[in-house]
């Protein structure tokens, strides 16, 4: 497994951004992103310009094409799509037909942007007011929108805490949803300690050279993403044991330099359990076994599929101390992760 730093929600002067598509690509290169999505409001006009900049300037990033479908009922992110479709017949009480049209038009992953952002009368349309009945039509949720800065600055306006809790509830209900962050770039971002997204790619050469943007899209569809302020981790189940593998190589927020002084706490939440367990990091990359922690979850129903969601905190499980989230583990009783 390897981690790819990605940014999946951005705007240019093709809609309401202040940076051109070319400037956005250069910014992403400077900030060490591997894949950057261009998701202007209701237009794909910047895609060709972004691609040309990457090619002519030989940038080491890949473009993931997309759109932010912007309506009065919420904003829908469509990744992988290359042309805008008509949304005038979108029914906010039954949006599934429109979501199907997005998929048919080429959207490889469909997500909800800032679903709990403050809405009317302050920002009409920014809050998700679509009445979604079939959650299998949604592939991911933007659980951290950092366009307003840090959580202390703008988290309550963007509704990030609610979005993360909502994602966890849906995942524990059995839906296969990835969690991502989004800078929602409209102007050049400040350097602030906010959540960013990493996609977990397979070691089998997936995304090594060309096509890494498709590999990232696949990671979203497999729920292999993490939102983090530095630590990289993935987790899996082996019967009643939980395993996590942590990687401290990320230079984001100097995590590669400060991980050893961290006092991590892992929160594990399922339908039957909610536990907070202190961890100890000893190596820059290590596997940690938490024996028997999933036993109660399995014993509640030995026949069904189980899911837990994880968060990692610094020192204690206060929201402001959150280090990483958006991690789900799914397995069947007596077996391993699916």
C-alpha positions in Angstrom: 0.0 0.0 0.0 1.1 3.6 -0.6 -0.4 6.9 0.1 -1.2 9.6 -2.5 -1.8 13.2 -1.4 -4.8 14.5 -3.2 -7.0 17.6 -3.3 -10.5 16.9 -4.7 -12.5 20.2 -4.6 -11.1 23.3 -6.3 -12.2 26.3 -8.4 -10.6 28.5 -11.0 -11.5 31.7 -12.9 -13.6 29.5 -15.1 -16.2 29.9 -12.4 -15.8 32.0 -9.2 -12.2 31.3 -8.4 -9.4 33.9 -8.3 -6.7 31.6 -9.7 -6.6 30.6 -13.3 -6.6 26.8 -14.1 -2.9 27.1 -14.8 -2.1 28.9 -11.5 -4.1 26.3 -9.6 -2.0 23.5 -11.2 1.2 25.3 -10.3 0.0 25.8 -6.8 -0.8 22.1 -6.5 2.7 21.2 -7.8 4.4 23.5 -5.2 2.3 22.0 -2.4 3.3 18.4 -3.3 -0.1 17.1 -4.3 0.0 14.1 -6.6 -3.5 14.5 -7.9 -5.7 17.7 -8.0 -9.3 17.9 -9.1 -10.7 20.9 -11.0 -14.4 21.1 -10.0 -15.6 24.5 -11.2 -19.3 25.4 -10.7 -21.3 23.9 -13.6 -18.6 24.1 -16.2 -15.7 22.0 -17.5 -14.1 24.8 -19.5 -10.9 24.8 -17.4 -10.0 21.1 -17.9 -8.2 21.6 -21.2 -6.3 24.6 -19.9 -5.2 22.7 -16.8 -4.1 19.7 -18.9 -2.1 22.0 -21.2 -0.3 23.6 -18.3 0.7 20.2 -16.9 2.0 19.0 -20.2 3.8 22.2 -21.3 5.4 22.9 -18.0 6.1 19.2 -17.3 4.4 19.3 -13.8 4.5 16.2 -11.6 0.8 16.2 -10.9 -2.2 14.6 -12.5 -5.5 16.3 -13.2 -8.7 14.6 -12.1 -11.5 16.2 -14.1 -14.8 17.1 -12.4 -17.6 19.5 -11.8 -19.3 20.9 -8.7 -23.0 20.8 -9.8 -24.3 23.9 -8.0 -28.0 24.1 -7.3 -30.3 25.9 -4.8 -30.7 22.5 -3.0 -27.0 21.6 -2.4 -23.7 21.1 -4.2 -22.9 17.8 -5.8 -19.3 16.8 -6.7 -18.9 14.7 -9.8 -15.4 13.3 -10.3 -14.2 11.9 -13.6 -16.8 13.7 -15.7 -15.7 15.8 -18.7 -18.8 17.7 -19.7 -21.6 19.5 -17.9 -25.1 18.1 -18.2 -28.5 19.7 -18.0 -29.7 19.9 -14.4 -32.9 22.0 -14.8 -35.1 19.0 -14.2 -33.4 18.0 -10.9 -36.1 17.1 -8.4 -34.8 17.9 -4.9 -37.3 15.5 -3.4 -36.1 12.6 -5.6 -32.6 13.4 -7.0 -31.7 9.8 -7.8 -32.7 10.1 -11.5 -30.3 13.1 -11.9 -27.6 11.2 -10.0 -28.0 8.4 -12.5 -27.6 10.8 -15.4 -24.4 12.1 -13.9 -23.1 8.6 -13.7 -24.1 7.8 -17.3 -22.3 11.0 -18.4 -19.0 9.8 -17.0 -19.0 10.6 -13.3 -16.8 7.9 -11.7 -17.5 9.1 -8.2 -20.3 11.3 -6.9 -20.0 13.1 -3.6 -21.7 15.7 -1.4 -19.9 18.9 -0.8 -20.1 20.7 2.6 -23.5 19.1 3.4 -24.0 20.9 6.7 -22.7 24.3 5.7 -24.7 27.2 7.0 -27.6 27.6 4.6 -30.4 30.0 4.0 -30.6 32.9 4.3 -26.8 33.3 4.5 -25.6 31.0 1.8 -28.6 29.7 -0.2 -27.8 26.4 -1.8 -24.6 25.6 0.1 -26.3 23.3 2.5 -27.4 19.9 1.3 -31.2 20.0 1.1 -31.6 17.2 -1.4 -33.9 14.4 -0.1 -31.7 11.4 -0.9 -33.6 8.1 -0.6 -31.1 5.7 -2.2 -27.7 6.3 -0.5 -26.1 3.7 -2.8 -26.1 6.5 -5.4 -23.6 8.5 -3.3 -19.9 7.5 -3.2 -18.4 9.9 -0.8 -19.0 12.8 1.6 -16.8 15.8 2.1 -16.5 15.6 5.9 -14.0 18.5 6.2 -14.4 21.6 4.0 -11.5 23.9 4.9 -12.2 26.9 2.7 -12.9 29.0 5.7 -9.6 28.1 7.5 -9.2 26.1 10.6 -12.0 24.5 12.6 -11.7 27.2 15.2 -12.1 29.8 12.6 -14.8 28.5 10.4 -15.7 24.9 11.3 -19.1 25.8 12.8 -20.0 27.7 9.6 -19.0 24.8 7.3 -20.6 22.2 9.6 -17.6 19.8 9.5 -18.3 18.2 12.8 -21.8 17.4 11.8 -20.6 16.1 8.4 -18.1 13.7 10.0 -20.7 12.4 12.4 -23.2 12.0 9.6 -20.7 10.0 7.5 -20.0 7.7 10.5 -23.7 7.1 11.0 -24.2 6.2 7.3 -21.2 3.9 7.2 -22.3 2.1 10.4 -25.7 1.7 8.8 -24.1 -0.3 6.1 -23.5 2.2 3.3 -20.2 2.2 1.4 -19.1 5.8 1.6 -15.6 7.3 1.5 -14.7 10.4 3.6 -12.7 13.2 2.1 -11.6 16.8 2.8 -11.9 19.7 0.4 -10.1 23.0 0.3 -12.8 24.3 -2.0 -10.2 26.6 -3.3 -11.5 30.0 -4.6 -8.3 32.0 -3.8 -4.8 30.9 -3.0 -5.0 29.1 0.3 -3.2 30.2 3.4 -0.9 27.7 5.1 -3.0 26.5 7.9 -3.1 23.3 10.0 -6.2 21.8 8.4 -7.3 18.3 7.3 -6.1 17.1 4.0 -6.9 13.9 2.0 -4.7 10.9 1.2 -5.8 8.1 -1.0 -4.5 4.6 -0.3 -3.3 2.9 -3.5 -2.4 -0.7 -4.1 1.3 -1.8 -4.3 0.6 -3.6 -7.5 1.8 -0.7 -9.6 -1.6 1.1 -9.3 -1.1 4.7 -10.3 2.7 4.5 -10.4 2.9 6.5 -13.6 0.2 7.5 -16.0 -3.4 7.0 -14.7 -2.8 7.8 -11.1 -5.9 10.0 -11.2 -7.9 6.9 -12.1 -6.3 5.0 -9.3 -7.3 7.8 -6.9 -10.9 7.6 -8.2 -10.8 3.8 -7.6 -9.6 4.4 -4.0 -12.5 6.7 -3.4 -14.9 4.0 -4.7 -13.3 1.4 -2.4 -13.4 3.8 0.6 -9.6 3.8 0.8 -9.2 7.4 1.8 -8.2 9.2 5.0 -8.5 12.8 6.2 -5.5 13.7 8.3 -3.3 16.4 9.8 -0.3 14.2 9.4 -0.5 10.6 10.5 -1.2 8.0 7.7 -2.9 4.8 8.7 -5.2 2.0 7.4 -6.9 -0.7 9.4 -8.3 -4.2 8.9 -10.0 -6.9 10.9 -8.8 -10.4 11.6 -11.6 -12.2 13.3 -12.0 -10.3 16.7 -8.7 -8.5 16.4 -8.2 -5.0 14.9 -4.9 -4.2 13.1 -3.7 -0.8 12.2 -0.7 0.1 10.2 0.7 3.6 10.8 3.1 5.5 8.5 4.8 8.7 9.8 6.5 9.7 6.5 4.2 12.6 5.7 5.9 16.0 5.8 2.5 17.7 6.1 2.6 19.9 9.2 6.0 18.4 9.9 4.5 15.1 11.1 7.6 13.2 10.0 9.5 15.2 12.6 7.0 15.3 15.5 5.3 11.9 15.5 7.5 10.5 18.2 6.3 13.1 20.7 2.7 12.3 20.0 0.4 10.8 22.6 -2.2 9.1 20.3 -5.6 7.9 21.3 -7.6 5.7 19.0 -11.4 5.9 19.1 -13.2 2.8 17.8 -16.9 3.0 17.2 -19.3 0.3 16.0 -23.0 -0.5 16.5 -22.1 -2.4 19.7 -18.8 -0.8 20.9 -17.3 2.6 21.5 -13.8 2.5 22.9 -11.0 4.9 23.4 -7.6 3.3 23.5 -4.2 5.0 24.1 -1.5 3.9 21.6 2.3 4.3 21.6 4.2 5.0 18.4 7.7 3.4 18.4 8.8 3.3 14.8 8.3 5.4 11.7 6.2 2.6 10.2 4.7 -0.1 12.3 1.8 -2.5 12.6 -0.2 -2.5 15.9 -2.5 -5.3 16.9 -5.4 -4.6 19.2 -6.4 -8.0 20.4 -10.1 -8.9 21.0 -11.4 -5.4 20.6 -14.0 -6.5 18.0 -15.3 -9.4 20.0 -18.5 -7.7 21.3 -19.3 -6.4 17.8 -19.1 -9.9 16.4 -21.0 -11.7 19.2 -24.0 -9.4 18.8 -24.7 -11.1 15.4 -22.5 -13.9 14.2 -24.1 -14.0 10.7 -23.9 -10.4 9.4 -21.3 -8.0 8.1 -19.8 -5.7 10.7 -18.4 -2.2 10.5 -16.4 0.1 12.7 -15.2 3.6 12.2 -12.0 5.0 13.6 -10.6 8.4 14.7 -7.2 9.2 16.0 -6.7 12.0 18.5 -3.7 13.7 20.2 -3.8 13.0 24.0 -7.6 12.9 24.5 -10.7 12.6 22.4 -11.7 16.2 22.2 -12.8 17.3 18.8 -10.1 20.0 18.6 -7.4 17.4 19.1 -8.5 15.3 16.1 -5.5 14.1 14.1 -7.1 11.7 11.5 -10.6 10.3 10.7 -12.6 8.9 7.8 -11.4 5.4 8.3 -13.8 2.4 8.1 -13.2 -1.3 8.6 -15.7 -3.8 7.3 -15.6 -7.6 7.8 -17.8 -10.7 8.3 -17.9 -12.7 11.5 -15.1 -15.2 11.8 -13.4 -13.7 8.8 -11.2 -10.9 7.7 -11.8 -7.5 6.2 -13.8 -7.5 2.9 
